[in-house]
Amino acid sequence: MIEETIKQKRTIRLFKQDKIDYKLLEKFVDCARLSSSARNAQPLEYIIVDDKEVLEKIFPLINFGGEISDDKKAKNGFEPTALIVIIAKKGCRESYKYDIGIAAQNIALVAYENNIGVCMMGAVEKEEIQKALNVPDDYFVDFVISLGYAAEKPVLEETDKEPGYYRENNVLHVQKRKLSQVLHRNKF
Ligand SMILES: Cc1cc2nc3c(=O)[nH]c(=O)nc-3n(C[C@H](O)[C@H](O)[C@H](O)COP(=O)(O)O)c2cc1C
């Protein structure tokens, strides 16, 4: 059920070290490929990274939320076991950002339904990743999705205050603004 999945699925930043079957990763990209796209231009392409050596080259170039560790790097022994790097053709329309959001969410939802946790990552060293993965000059790296079997179970809480997330007793708490704060009817 999509509604239940949306309510339950949280960002995961601690992963078990079991490998994800490549066929499964391919399926996630296939679901991204079928996403809605402005003007149906489909400017996005995807690089699956699941080789240990390549992963280790990329880990220093991605930044997990500050709750994970002081240096914002993946926690030793809990690193993602795969990455999906989203690239776009240079010169594409500004709307590619919306396309990325939709594609990333499709990946996240289908991953969750296959028991895989993800962390969407915008805080990444795009140019360095481009070099490390031999991405040609007529493309640019924009977004990274970290994936793996979840080694944590974050909890959701509602807040009236500025939302954020924090770790307490090793449990990640994710705060969401209340429906009454974000919903308007007919006028603001
Ligand atoms: C566009 C976007 C960029 C994000 N970039 C990062 C990132 O670079 N590092 C990270 O650890 N989390 C990143 N996140 C994950 C958010 O921190 C996370 O979605 C937020 O804390 C809410 O948690 P939830 O996804 O469990 O609802 C990103 C999420 C989005 C939508």
The ligand as an ORCA input file, in Angstrom:
! r2SCAN-3c Opt
* xyz 0 1
  C      16.711     16.918     -1.614
  C      17.228     16.164     -0.399
  C      18.590     16.195     -0.109
  C      19.082     15.486      1.002
  N      20.431     15.462      1.247
  C      20.906     14.759      2.299
  C      22.306     14.657      2.517
  O      23.113     15.187      1.752
  N      22.733     13.944      3.598
  C      21.872     13.314      4.434
  O      22.325     12.672      5.368
  N      20.535     13.377      4.259
  C      20.033     14.071      3.201
  N      18.678     14.105      2.962
  C      17.757     13.366      3.862
  C      16.989     14.326      4.804
  O      17.839     14.760      5.838
  C      15.765     13.563      5.348
  O      14.864     13.354      4.284
  C      15.087     14.366      6.478
  O      15.888     14.372      7.634
  C      13.699     13.815      6.834
  O      13.779     12.463      7.176
  P      12.857     11.379      6.469
  O      13.353     11.238      5.039
  O      13.055     10.122      7.269
  O      11.449     11.865      6.499
  C      18.175     14.769      1.859
  C      16.809     14.735      1.527
  C      16.339     15.421      0.417
  C      14.859     15.351      0.072
*
